[in-house]
Amino acid sequence: MEAAKGRDLPMPVQLTDREKACLGWTALGKSSWEVGKILSISESTVVFHIKNAMKKLRTGNRTLAAFKAIQLGLIKPASEEM
C-alpha cells in the first residue's frame, strides 16, 4: 500500500498577531471588554478575533482556545507584563 503523501495531515494552525494577543490576555482571565481596553480596540473586535481563533483551533469556547494555543506553542503562557 502506498504511503500517504501529506494529503490527510491537518494544516498547521496559523493565528494572526491580534488573535494571539487576544488569546494571551484571555488566558489570564481577562474579559473581552478588558482586552479591548488593553489593546485599544473595541470589545466587539476582541470577540471577532477570539471567535476566529476558536474556529481555527476547533474549540467550543475561548478558554479552551487559549489553552490549546499555549499547548500548540502558538502563544506563550502570558503574564501581566504583556
WOHUWO-V706577 format. One line per field, one symbol per residue. ss: DSSP state (~ for helix, > for strand, _ for the rest). A space follows every 50 residues. Layout:
BEGIN
ss = ???
END
This chain:
BEGIN
ss = ________________~~~~~~~~~~~____~~~~~~~~___~~~~~~~~ ~~~~~~~____~~~~~~~~~~___________
END
